[in-house]
Structure formats: structure tokens, C-alpha cells
Amino acid sequence: MIIAIDGPAGSGKSTVGKLLAEKLGFIHISTGALYRAIGWKAAREGIPFTDIPRLLDLMKRTQLDIRRGKNGSYEVYVDGVEVTSVLYSQEVGNLASAVSAIPEVRDNLVQLQRDLGSKGNVVLDGRDIGTVIFPDADIKFYLDASPEERAKRRWLELQSKGISVDLDKLTEEIIQRDVQDMSRAVAPLKKAKDAIYIDSTGLSIEEVVEKMLSEVEKKLSMRCNP
């Protein structure tokens, strides 16, 4: 079974995807991590996103991998080095959004994402899993929340790490990220026609996971009793 979870930045896709995979005994893959990794490495090497030939060269010589860690969460490796913790700043998130809008970059990463998920019994989250990567996924979810809610979640997460940020500025950045992701020419963020929409505003993580589990159980029941 392939389960796709799409949605905007900060909607909780990765957190929910991880917990859902744990409950099902599936593998969890957060595909946005791949774009974060490319954006992060390109920035480190001073490669502008307008220089397509250099970006493609970087991708050819970069080894990307997502592995299951000891605690069940995924870990991102770039050239054999685990870099998960450095990829989840707001700055790297903005880099990921920009680099994901480049057709040549997306073309190169589409097959890698399909290879990672093709073994089945997997939960994948991202921006275009149910629309582009696995349009025939067994179950598709579109996880959403208000910009204010998503910004507040991110603000609380950063506060817990001792990082001080302005909540209003964070909200504005979330809104700008939505516009960027939804208006890009290639694989824009949108809900697949057959995706189950879940608005997580005001819901706990556990409540969202339970909603998803209920839908998965319905699907499994239909398979057992066609």
C-alpha cells in the first residue's frame, strides 16, 4: 500500500506521516527533505538557482538517501553524511521551495522519489505526491491548516529549541511560501481530486492520525471484502 500526504508548509505532514507509518508498521518518507537537501547544498556551494547547468551538475555528483533511524524517524543523508537537523530551518525551507520550482530539478528528483516509494507499505509526504509522484496511490490525504495555526506551531517548535522569532513575521513567511508553492508553473501544490481533505486547525496530532487510520482501515476492509 502507498499512502500519499500532501499539503502546505507547516501543516504537520511529516509529523503525522511519521506517526501514521509507525502505527501501520510502514516506512515513512518525507520527500520535501530531498528538495531541502539540494537547496541547502547549492547555497553552501554558492550556486545561484538561475544557473541550471551548475545545479544539474551538483545533482549528478550528489548522493541523496533517506533511511529509517533507530527511533523510527527518517534521516536524510547527503553524500553519506546525516544532515537532517540542519535542513529544517525556515531559511532552508525557503530554499527548498525555490529550487522545487525548477523543472530540471524536479525531473531529476521524481524518479528518486518513485524508487524510494516503489517497495510499497510506505507513507510519503510532500507537495505533489498524490498529483505527480504517485497519482495512483492507494490512499491520498490533503492536510491543511490556517496560516496562523501553522505559523504558531512553527513558532512553538522554535521556542522549544531556544530560538526566538517574531510570530507575525513567521506568519507572513508562511503565507508567502503558500503563494510560491501554489503558483509555480511546474507541479504546483494542489489537492488531488480523489484526496481526502483534513483541516487540522484546532485538532491535535493524535486526532489527525486517528482520522487517517480510520480511512486506511476502511480501504483495507474493502480489499478484504470486495
C-alpha positions in Angstrom: 0.0 0.0 0.0 1.2 3.5 -0.9 -0.3 6.4 1.2 0.3 10.0 0.0 0.0 13.0 2.2 0.2 16.4 0.5 -0.3 19.9 2.0 1.2 23.3 2.5 4.2 24.2 4.7 3.7 23.7 8.4 0.5 21.7 8.1 2.1 18.8 10.0 2.6 16.4 7.1 5.9 15.0 8.3 4.9 14.6 12.0 1.6 13.0 11.1 3.2 10.8 8.4 5.8 9.5 10.8 3.2 8.5 13.4 0.8 7.0 10.9 3.7 4.9 9.4 4.6 3.8 12.9 1.1 2.6 13.7 0.9 0.8 10.4 4.4 -0.6 10.5 5.1 1.2 7.3 8.2 3.1 6.1 7.9 6.9 6.3 9.5 9.2 3.6 9.3 12.9 3.7 10.1 13.8 0.2 10.4 17.6 0.9 13.7 16.7 2.6 15.2 15.9 -0.8 14.5 19.4 -2.1 15.8 20.9 1.2 19.0 18.9 0.8 19.6 20.2 -2.8 18.7 23.8 -1.9 21.0 23.6 1.2 23.9 22.1 -0.7 23.5 24.6 -3.6 23.5 27.5 -1.2 26.6 26.1 0.6 28.5 26.0 -2.8 27.3 29.4 -3.8 25.4 28.1 -6.8 22.6 30.5 -7.9 19.3 28.9 -8.7 19.3 30.6 -12.1 22.4 28.6 -13.1 20.7 25.4 -14.3 23.8 23.7 -15.7 25.6 24.0 -12.4 22.6 22.8 -10.4 22.3 19.8 -12.6 26.0 19.1 -12.2 25.5 19.3 -8.4 22.7 16.8 -8.6 24.7 14.4 -10.6 27.5 14.3 -8.1 25.3 14.4 -5.0 24.2 11.2 -3.3 20.8 11.5 -1.6 19.3 8.9 0.7 16.5 8.7 3.3 16.9 6.0 5.9 14.9 4.9 8.9 16.7 5.9 12.1 16.9 3.9 15.3 13.9 5.7 16.8 11.8 5.1 13.7 12.1 8.6 12.2 13.6 9.2 8.9 17.2 10.5 8.5 18.5 12.4 5.5 21.9 11.7 4.1 23.9 13.9 1.7 27.0 12.2 0.3 26.9 9.7 3.1 26.6 12.3 5.9 23.5 12.5 8.0 22.3 16.2 7.9 18.7 16.0 9.0 18.9 18.6 11.8 20.4 21.3 9.6 17.7 21.0 6.9 14.7 22.2 8.9 15.3 25.9 9.4 12.9 28.4 7.8 15.7 29.6 5.6 16.4 26.1 4.1 12.6 25.7 3.7 12.5 28.8 1.5 15.5 27.4 -0.5 13.6 24.2 -1.0 10.5 26.0 -2.2 12.6 28.0 -4.7 14.6 25.0 -6.0 11.5 22.8 -6.3 10.0 25.3 -8.8 12.9 24.5 -11.3 11.6 21.9 -13.8 15.0 20.3 -14.4 15.5 19.8 -10.6 12.0 18.2 -10.3 12.6 15.9 -13.2 15.8 14.6 -11.6 14.1 14.0 -8.2 10.8 12.5 -9.4 12.4 9.1 -10.3 14.3 9.0 -7.0 11.1 9.6 -5.1 9.3 6.9 -7.0 12.2 4.5 -6.4 12.1 5.2 -2.7 8.4 4.5 -2.5 8.0 1.7 -5.0 8.7 -1.0 -2.5 5.2 -0.4 -1.0 3.9 -0.2 2.5 5.0 3.3 2.7 3.7 6.7 3.8 5.1 9.6 1.7 4.5 13.3 2.4 5.3 16.3 0.2 3.7 18.8 -2.1 2.8 16.7 -5.2 2.8 13.0 -4.0 -0.8 12.3 -4.9 -0.8 14.5 -8.1 2.5 13.8 -9.7 4.8 11.2 -7.9 2.1 8.6 -7.2 -1.1 9.6 -8.9 -2.4 6.0 -8.4 -1.6 5.9 -4.6 -3.9 3.7 -2.7 -5.0 6.5 -0.3 -4.4 10.2 -0.7 -4.7 12.8 2.0 -4.5 16.6 1.7 -3.6 18.0 5.1 -4.3 21.7 5.7 -4.5 24.3 8.4 -4.8 28.1 8.6 -1.6 30.1 8.0 -2.0 31.5 11.6 -2.2 28.0 13.0 0.8 26.7 11.0 2.9 29.7 12.0 2.0 29.3 15.6 3.1 25.6 15.5 6.4 26.5 13.9 6.8 29.3 16.5 6.3 27.0 19.4 8.7 24.4 17.9 11.4 27.1 17.6 10.7 28.4 21.0 11.2 24.9 22.5 14.6 24.9 20.9 15.5 28.2 22.3 15.2 30.1 19.0 13.5 33.4 19.2 11.4 34.5 16.2 8.7 37.0 15.6 5.3 35.3 15.2 3.9 37.9 12.8 6.9 37.6 10.6 6.7 33.9 10.6 3.0 34.1 9.6 3.9 36.3 6.7 6.6 33.9 5.6 4.2 31.0 5.7 1.7 33.0 3.5 4.4 33.9 1.0 5.5 30.3 0.9 2.0 29.2 0.1 1.8 31.6 -2.8 5.1 30.4 -4.1 4.2 26.8 -3.9 0.7 27.1 -5.3 1.6 29.4 -8.2 4.7 27.7 -9.6 4.5 26.6 -13.2 5.7 23.0 -12.5 3.7 20.6 -10.2 2.1 23.4 -8.1 0.7 22.5 -4.7 -2.9 21.5 -5.0 -5.3 18.9 -3.7 -5.7 15.8 -5.8 -9.3 15.3 -6.9 -9.6 12.0 -5.0 -7.6 13.1 -1.9 -9.3 13.1 1.5 -9.2 16.7 2.8 -8.3 17.2 6.5 -8.2 20.6 8.1 -6.1 20.1 11.2 -6.8 23.6 12.6 -7.7 23.0 16.2 -7.0 19.3 16.1 -4.3 17.5 17.9 -1.7 15.4 16.1 -3.3 12.3 17.6 -6.7 13.3 16.3 -5.4 13.8 12.8 -3.6 10.4 12.9 -6.8 8.7 14.1 -8.8 10.2 11.2 -6.2 8.9 8.7 -6.1 5.5 10.4 -9.9 5.2 10.1 -9.7 5.9 6.3 -6.9 3.3 5.9 -8.9 0.7 7.8 -11.9 1.4 5.5 -9.6 0.8 2.5 -8.2 -2.4 3.9 -11.7 -3.7 4.7 -12.8 -3.1 1.2 -9.8 -5.1 -0.1 -10.6 -8.0 2.2 -14.4 -7.8 1.4 -14.6 -6.7 -2.3 
